[in-house]
Amino acid sequence: MILRNGLVGSFHHDLYAFDEEHFEGEELELPLNAKEMQLAFLQQDNKSWQMMVDSVYHRTGFMIAGNMNIDWIVVNGVPHKFH
């Protein structure tokens, strides 16, 4: 997949996988919609980040917290170091 906007990282050991074929350290590309991207970039407090995490969970069933080590955030196809 060529990710346009989203998060890139790896599955964490507390894996909440989509299926049993995923394993710790496996690369994960998680597309974000426009609203989730906005929330990911709001830096006032953790509230906007949590709203993004909740949105992703409701949209995909995947909980980022505890299950994904985030390395990159991709904006318009360009990866940027996450921290």
ZAMARGU-4260 file (C-alpha; in steps of 0.2 Angstrom, whole numbers, plus 5000, padded with zeros to 4 digits):
<rodrens>
0) 5000/5000/5000 | 5006/5018/4996 | 5001/5028/5012 | 4995/5045/5008 | 4991/5051/5026
5) 4993/5040/5042 | 5004/5032/5054 | 5018/5020/5051 | 5026/5009/5064 | 5026/4991/5071
10) 5014/4980/5081 | 5018/4981/5100 | 5019/4965/5111 | 5002/4969/5118 | 4995/4965/5101
15) 4977/4968/5097 | 4978/4961/5080 | 4965/4961/5066 | 4969/4943/5064 | 4981/4929/5071
20) 4993/4932/5057 | 5001/4947/5064 | 5016/4947/5075 | 5027/4958/5086 | 5038/4970/5076
25) 5028/4967/5060 | 5026/4984/5050 | 5009/4992/5051 | 5003/5006/5040 | 4987/5014/5047
30) 4978/5026/5036 | 4970/5041/5044 | 4956/5051/5037 | 4956/5071/5036 | 4949/5074/5053
35) 4960/5061/5061 | 4975/5070/5053 | 4969/5086/5060 | 4968/5079/5078 | 4985/5071/5076
40) 4993/5088/5073 | 4984/5098/5087 | 4997/5100/5100 | 4988/5109/5114 | 4985/5094/5125
45) 4982/5075/5125 | 4963/5077/5122 | 4965/5079/5103 | 4977/5064/5102 | 4964/5054/5112
50) 4950/5059/5101 | 4960/5053/5086 | 4964/5037/5094 | 4946/5034/5098 | 4941/5039/5080
55) 4953/5026/5073 | 4946/5013/5085 | 4928/5016/5080 | 4932/5017/5062 | 4943/5001/5061
60) 4942/4992/5078 | 4961/4994/5080 | 4967/5002/5097 | 4983/5011/5094 | 4988/5014/5112
65) 4997/4998/5118 | 4997/4990/5101 | 5007/5000/5090 | 5024/5008/5091 | 5023/5024/5080
70) 5039/5028/5070 | 5032/5040/5056 | 5017/5051/5052 | 5014/5052/5033 | 5007/5068/5027
75) 5003/5069/5008 | 5014/5054/5005 | 5029/5061/5014 | 5035/5052/5030 | 5040/5063/5045
80) 5049/5056/5060 | 5035/5054/5074 | 5045/5060/5089
</rodrens>
